């Protein structure tokens, strides 16, 4: 069984920064990719950033140049450094990972962490 846990969310003023973390635990053989999504109530979930096992990253246009995704393979952890935050970045942020376990591969989700940016 695999669990993902996000942390680092909170309340920040516009222009500020937050750093989110997502740590995977369990019977992990390999983490193939990790994604950050965000979703506001009543809105569709948006893919914000992706980082694959090689370290290559991809970002939504709305966060390019402001957000940076990195990973620590030894700790099974991915980070999302969010700078120059805007009120429209207010959402619940979710970590999603494609993981090969000792049994089979699967896609796993964390419970989410709230990010609130005030104007």
DRENKOLNU-165121 format. One line per field, with one value per atom (N, C-alpha, C): y, x, z; residue in three letters; residue number from 1. Coordinates in steps of 0.001 Angstrom, whole numbers. Each point is the difference from the previous one (the first is absolute). Layout:
BEGIN
north = c(Y; ...)
east = c(X; ...)
up = c(Z; ...)
rest = c(Ala; ...)
nr = c(NUM; ...)
//
This chain:
BEGIN
north = c(-1192; 1192; 1240; 1017; 1242; 1149; 904; 1219; 1216; 1041; 1290; 1015; 821; 1029; 1322; 1004; 1345; 828; 984; 960; 1311; 1053; 1282; 1026; -392; 982; 1017; 1044; 1028; 1255; 1057; 1303; 937; 696; 914; 1189; 1111; 1179; -83; 679; 42; 459; -684; 283; -856; -707; -842; -1359; -851; -1327; -1067; -1176; -1193; -1159; -973; -1213; -1197; -719; -1205; -1217; -988; -1274; -1131; -1051; -1211; -1186; -810; -1163; -1273; -920; -1305; -1021; -894; -1059; -1290; -1107; -1297; -908; -958; -1017; 517; 963; 699; -618; -374; -453; 1173; 755; 1130; 990; 1275; 1063; 486; -202; 332; 1483; 550; 1420; 492; 1290; 645; 1284; 193; 1174; 832; 1275; 891; 484; -184; 510; 1023; 807; 879; 63; 278; 38; 901; 860; 829; -594; 288; -538; 351; -999; 233; 142; -147; 134; -1325; -91; -1213; -35; -1205; -153; 347; 793; 497; -590; -501; -477; 1204; 100; 1157; -298; -1159; -324; -1508; -445; -1403; -125; -1004; -328; -1511; -411; -1424; -498; -1285; -611; 583; 475; 592; 1389; 586; 1356; 1042; -406; 940; 477; 1259; 601; 632; 199; 682; 777; 1181; 879; 520; 267; 694; 1421; 538; 1359; 1013; -248; 957; 124; -965; 31; 30; -73; 11; 1248; -199; 1114; 359; -547; 310; -1229; -1165; -1237; -862; -720; -907; -1319; -1078; -1326; -729; -647; -773; -1266; -925; -1242; -485; -706; -663; -1486; -706; -1412; -833; 369; -767; 83; 1104; 205; -241; -407; -191; 1238; 1141; 1266; 916; 689; 1019; 1322; 1063; 1329; 893; 961; 1021; 1349; 677; 1346; 974; 754; 917; 1429; 773; 1390; 947; 1264; 1037; -446; -475; -553; 1072; -421; 877; -533; 865; -483; -1147; 10; -1081; -1327; -22; -1257; -688; 664; -584; -1246; -1119; -1282; -1034; -1178; -1160; -665; -242; -596; -1479; -825; -1436; -562; -957; -741; -1308; -343; -1236; -672; -1293; -676; -1321; -297; -1304; -836; -1051; -743; -1481; -567; -1447; -540; -822; -589; -1420; -672; -1397; -912; 499; -791; 397; 1259; 452; 1520; 557; 1465; 595; 1243; 652; 1502; 694; 1456; 326; 820; 280; 1503; 351; 1400; 289; 1207; 489; 655; 326; 590; 1482; 637; 1410; 924; 1175; 1040; 1346; 779; 1266; 1096; 729; 1194; 1169; 1018; 1188; 1226; 753; 1200; 1201; 926; 1176; 1144; 834; 1146; 1196)
east = c(846; -846; 880; -458; 747; -831; 649; -656; 791; -738; 595; -525; 887; -386; 616; -858; 466; 153; 868; 148; 513; -88; 560; -1010; -1262; -1003; -215; -733; -270; -548; 128; -532; 1172; -52; 1080; -564; 671; -427; 502; -693; 402; 1451; 743; 1416; 894; -607; 760; 314; 587; 440; -449; -187; -239; 736; 372; 614; -789; -578; -751; 915; -303; 712; -1005; 413; -815; 926; -286; 836; -802; 588; -612; 628; -837; 502; -740; 626; -612; 927; -606; 761; 380; 889; 370; 1245; -129; 1172; 594; -895; 468; -1141; 331; -963; 282; -949; 208; -224; -1018; -269; -767; 79; -800; -583; -1252; -716; -513; -144; -748; -1228; -1149; -1258; -535; -935; -727; -1447; -846; -1433; -697; -843; -863; -1398; -806; -1366; -774; -614; -806; 781; 1310; 839; 688; 439; 688; 1413; 475; 1351; 999; 1011; 978; 1372; 650; 1371; 930; 772; 864; 1430; 509; 1402; 182; 957; 362; 1510; 452; 1423; 126; 853; 171; 1298; 237; 1120; 1351; 95; 1266; 228; -1070; 88; -571; -379; -617; -1333; -295; -1218; -831; -1266; -907; -989; -381; -856; -1162; -1084; -1113; 439; -559; 367; -255; -1028; -388; 1028; 917; 972; 1445; 216; 1371; 743; 1221; 817; -227; -1055; -299; 133; -338; 37; 1174; 588; 1096; -200; 51; -212; 1345; 256; 1225; -313; 929; -242; 1266; -209; 1085; -313; 645; -317; 287; 1023; 354; -1084; -733; -1052; -1391; -65; -1308; -878; 603; -674; 119; -1081; 0; -390; 570; -241; -591; -796; -490; 267; 1020; 316; -855; -823; -927; 380; 387; 410; -956; 75; -838; -1456; -473; -1356; -1049; -1070; -1121; -1268; -973; -1271; -617; 197; -568; 723; 1092; 658; -668; -964; -713; -756; 325; -590; 418; -590; 547; 976; 1209; 1045; 149; -1; 68; 1259; 581; 1126; -530; 511; -374; 1277; 100; 1230; -305; 771; -22; 1109; -379; 957; -37; 1164; 134; 217; -945; 139; 538; 114; 465; -1050; -1237; -1074; -278; -302; -388; 122; 23; 33; -1372; -2; -1265; 156; -1116; -34; -597; 702; -390; -156; -871; -309; 171; 464; -6; -1330; -236; -1278; -120; 1114; -48; 415; 477; 363; -490; -600; -603; 1055; -60; 819; -949; 160; -832; 892; -239; 781; -930; 313; -842; 525; -905; 390; 414)
up = c(0; 0; 0; -716; -131; 538; 685; 471; -459; -383; -317; 1003; 501; 963; -432; -186; -324; 1263; -68; 1086; -580; 816; -405; -443; -91; -376; 1099; -333; 995; -612; 761; -382; -268; -1136; -345; -770; 103; -758; -1432; -886; -1407; -113; -864; -162; 863; 943; 899; -589; 844; -427; 990; -530; 813; -659; 809; -535; 492; -951; 311; -96; 817; -51; -123; -657; -97; 175; 1001; 293; -187; -731; -225; 929; 516; 875; -308; 355; -234; -788; -668; -736; -1387; -7; -1239; -618; -1263; -750; -766; -643; -820; -167; 89; -293; -1412; -886; -1403; -288; 596; -170; 1215; 217; 1033; -566; 251; -486; 1166; -255; 886; -769; 606; -527; 999; -481; 901; -427; 983; -278; 995; -517; 831; -26; 1008; 33; -1266; -598; -1186; -1287; 84; -1194; -312; -1254; -425; 586; 279; 522; -1105; 350; -969; 291; -1039; 146; 35; 1065; 210; -418; 428; -273; 6; -798; -70; 89; 734; 9; -140; -937; -253; 643; -130; 720; -401; -1241; -448; 577; 558; 523; -936; -1204; -932; 549; -269; 533; -1105; 299; -901; 855; -482; 787; -814; 699; -635; -337; -1077; -416; 1116; 789; 1034; 1124; 112; 1102; -492; -1304; -526; 441; 431; 455; 1457; 593; 1421; 892; -530; 772; -470; 941; -331; 740; -766; 550; 80; 1128; 150; 790; 11; 711; 690; 1094; 723; -46; -912; -205; 1239; 739; 1189; 1070; -19; 1002; -571; -1270; -663; 174; -187; 250; -1207; -295; -1041; 637; -507; 528; -1084; 417; -913; 651; -506; 467; -773; 710; -633; 379; -986; 206; -699; 379; -615; -44; 1109; 54; -250; -652; -348; 658; 203; 580; -806; -1311; -810; 179; 743; 338; 1197; 591; 1136; -430; 598; -359; 1041; -108; 685; -967; 476; -834; 363; -1052; 168; -650; 660; -553; -588; -1162; -680; -497; 174; -413; -686; -1017; -641; 605; 692; 823; -321; -164; -120; 1413; 454; 1316; -126; 1116; -34; -626; -91; -596; -1441; -212; -1332; -57; -1211; -111; 278; 423; 255; 75; -4; 136; 1362; 749; 1373; 216; 924; 296; 1481; 291; 1359; 326; 1262; 414; -355; -351; -370; 1133; -393; 960; -527; 885; -412; -114; -1096; -203; -196; 811; -89; -164; -1067; -293; 75; 885; 162; -860; -420; -848; 831)
rest = c(Unk; Unk; Unk; Unk; Unk; Unk; Unk; Unk; Unk; Unk; Unk; Unk; Unk; Unk; Unk; Unk; Unk; Unk; Unk; Unk; Unk; Unk; Unk; Unk; Unk; Unk; Unk; Unk; Unk; Unk; Unk; Unk; Unk; Unk; Unk; Unk; Unk; Unk; Unk; Unk; Unk; Unk; Unk; Unk; Unk; Unk; Unk; Unk; Unk; Unk; Unk; Unk; Unk; Unk; Unk; Unk; Unk; Unk; Unk; Unk; Unk; Unk; Unk; Unk; Unk; Unk; Unk; Unk; Unk; Unk; Unk; Unk; Unk; Unk; Unk; Unk; Unk; Unk; Unk; Unk; Unk; Unk; Unk; Unk; Unk; Unk; Unk; Unk; Unk; Unk; Unk; Unk; Unk; Unk; Unk; Unk; Unk; Unk; Unk; Unk; Unk; Unk; Unk; Unk; Unk; Unk; Unk; Unk; Unk; Unk; Unk; Unk; Unk; Unk; Unk; Unk; Unk; Unk; Unk; Unk; Unk; Unk; Unk; Unk; Unk; Unk; Unk; Unk; Unk; Unk; Unk; Unk; Unk; Unk; Unk; Unk; Unk; Unk; Unk; Unk; Unk; Unk; Unk; Unk; Unk; Unk; Unk; Unk; Unk; Unk; Unk; Unk; Unk; Unk; Unk; Unk; Unk; Unk; Unk; Unk; Unk; Unk; Unk; Unk; Unk; Unk; Unk; Unk; Unk; Unk; Unk; Unk; Unk; Unk; Unk; Unk; Unk; Unk; Unk; Unk; Unk; Unk; Unk; Unk; Unk; Unk; Unk; Unk; Unk; Unk; Unk; Unk; Unk; Unk; Unk; Unk; Unk; Unk; Unk; Unk; Unk; Unk; Unk; Unk; Unk; Unk; Unk; Unk; Unk; Unk; Unk; Unk; Unk; Unk; Unk; Unk; Unk; Unk; Unk; Unk; Unk; Unk; Unk; Unk; Unk; Unk; Unk; Unk; Unk; Unk; Unk; Unk; Unk; Unk; Unk; Unk; Unk; Unk; Unk; Unk; Unk; Unk; Unk; Unk; Unk; Unk; Unk; Unk; Unk; Unk; Unk; Unk; Unk; Unk; Unk; Unk; Unk; Unk; Unk; Unk; Unk; Unk; Unk; Unk; Unk; Unk; Unk; Unk; Unk; Unk; Unk; Unk; Unk; Unk; Unk; Unk; Unk; Unk; Unk; Unk; Unk; Unk; Unk; Unk; Unk; Unk; Unk; Unk; Unk; Unk; Unk; Unk; Unk; Unk; Unk; Unk; Unk; Unk; Unk; Unk; Unk; Unk; Unk; Unk; Unk; Unk; Unk; Unk; Unk; Unk; Unk; Unk; Unk; Unk; Unk; Unk; Unk; Unk; Unk; Unk; Unk; Unk; Unk; Unk; Unk; Unk; Unk; Unk; Unk; Unk; Unk; Unk; Unk; Unk; Unk; Unk; Unk; Unk; Unk; Unk; Unk; Unk; Unk; Unk; Unk; Unk; Unk; Unk; Unk; Unk; Unk; Unk; Unk; Unk; Unk; Unk; Unk)
nr = c(1; 1; 1; 2; 2; 2; 3; 3; 3; 4; 4; 4; 5; 5; 5; 6; 6; 6; 7; 7; 7; 8; 8; 8; 9; 9; 9; 10; 10; 10; 11; 11; 11; 12; 12; 12; 13; 13; 13; 14; 14; 14; 15; 15; 15; 16; 16; 16; 17; 17; 17; 18; 18; 18; 19; 19; 19; 20; 20; 20; 21; 21; 21; 22; 22; 22; 23; 23; 23; 24; 24; 24; 25; 25; 25; 26; 26; 26; 27; 27; 27; 28; 28; 28; 29; 29; 29; 30; 30; 30; 31; 31; 31; 32; 32; 32; 33; 33; 33; 34; 34; 34; 35; 35; 35; 36; 36; 36; 37; 37; 37; 38; 38; 38; 39; 39; 39; 40; 40; 40; 41; 41; 41; 42; 42; 42; 43; 43; 43; 44; 44; 44; 45; 45; 45; 46; 46; 46; 47; 47; 47; 48; 48; 48; 49; 49; 49; 50; 50; 50; 51; 51; 51; 52; 52; 52; 53; 53; 53; 54; 54; 54; 55; 55; 55; 56; 56; 56; 57; 57; 57; 58; 58; 58; 59; 59; 59; 60; 60; 60; 61; 61; 61; 62; 62; 62; 63; 63; 63; 64; 64; 64; 65; 65; 65; 66; 66; 66; 67; 67; 67; 68; 68; 68; 69; 69; 69; 70; 70; 70; 71; 71; 71; 72; 72; 72; 73; 73; 73; 74; 74; 74; 75; 75; 75; 76; 76; 76; 77; 77; 77; 78; 78; 78; 79; 79; 79; 80; 80; 80; 81; 81; 81; 82; 82; 82; 83; 83; 83; 84; 84; 84; 85; 85; 85; 86; 86; 86; 87; 87; 87; 88; 88; 88; 89; 89; 89; 90; 90; 90; 91; 91; 91; 92; 92; 92; 93; 93; 93; 94; 94; 94; 95; 95; 95; 96; 96; 96; 97; 97; 97; 98; 98; 98; 99; 99; 99; 100; 100; 100; 101; 101; 101; 102; 102; 102; 103; 103; 103; 104; 104; 104; 105; 105; 105; 106; 106; 106; 107; 107; 107; 108; 108; 108; 109; 109; 109; 110; 110; 110; 111; 111; 111; 112; 112; 112; 113; 113; 113; 114; 114; 114; 115; 115; 115; 116; 116; 116; 117; 117; 117; 118; 118; 118; 119; 119; 119)
//
